[in-house]
Amino acid sequence: MAEKTGADTPTARKARRPVIRWPGEDARGRSVWTRGRVLAACAVLTAGLLAFPGLVPNTPGRLGSLLESFLPWLGLVIVVLLGLAALRRSATALLALLLPVVAWTALFGGLVRPAQGGDVDLVVVQHNVSDENDDPAGTARALAGAEPDLIALQELLPSALPVYEEELAARYPYHEVRGTVGLWSVHPLSDTRAVDIKPGDIEEYWSRGMRTVVHTPHGEIAAYVAHLPSVRLGAGGFASARRDESAERLARAIAAEDLPRVVLLGDLNGTVEDRGLAPLTDRLNVPESGFAFSFPAAFPVARIDQVMARSATVSRIHTLPTAGSDHLPVVAYLRWE
């Protein structure tokens, strides 16, 4: 009996048989439903962070506030996961990605849709002009060019204040300044006073809050201008204790305000999603349309310059081009309720 050659062995014949795979299977026999499980898990985690950011603890390092400050940017994570799921041809991952898409849309979809038209009762500009601004005159002209009713400024230096007063005087005959914050108005102002928002551990002179009454054709408005303490991101995490304490002091002052209509303009050093500003966002309405990232001016990643209101709707918000500061100016449109 002739001996079989290597090419005629059962193993060799089996290797020559065509491999039959089910539709969607890869070379390792995995289907579109079994591939991409890690991507699906990442999608579910992203959805959880979007839907329940409050579950992320603020200790250590105020990680919860850090997440909330950049929450809209989880949309980029969704885009990356979507691309990877398409490359992997993973039906499981694509299906799981519906969760973060729905969560992101529910949170931020209103901000990206075009603002609805309608009457505007007040136009305001909020801007941290920077204490390193070497062209305050140009900054003043740029802000006045937007033709708002109110202009709120922070980081006003004594040396720069006369320049702002001179440049804005023609259109804004009324203005008040307390410490390093001020408000310019086309309408008369009265009953102006400083608002104490200084954190308890600051011993030196520190005046960054004010309140005044704006007498508009629609009635009186209590306008608050504030500059909350800066936050820092370092090895110890997100340092925002001073900012949070200052926000609580400001919120107590606004809660005690007798006038029903209130507008808050300020560099609050926090986004409206950040739980550190909850004492304010729980009491005041925030913009309904527009992301208006304002900081840093060179590549804005967050809006820390805020316009909020009581008994009024902030219908939309946008930024102006850079005007000599590391912040972008913010323009907001308000309607009375």
Secondary structure, DSSP 8 states (H G I E B T S, - for coil): -----GGGSHHHHHHHS-----TT--TTS--TTTS-HHHHHHHHHHHHHHH-GGGS--TTTTHHHHHHHTGGGHHHHHHHHHHHHHHHT-HHHHHHTHHHHHHHHHHHHHHHS-------SEEEEEEE--TT-S-HHHHHHHHHTT--SEEEEES--TTTHHHHHHHHTTT--EEEEETTEEEEESS-EEEEEE-----TT--S----EEEEEEEETTEEEEEEEEE----EEETTEEE-HHHHHHHHHHHHHHHT--SS-EEEEEE-SS-TT-GGGHHHHTTSB--SS-----BSTTS--B--EEEEEESEEEEEEEE----SSSS--EEEEEEE-
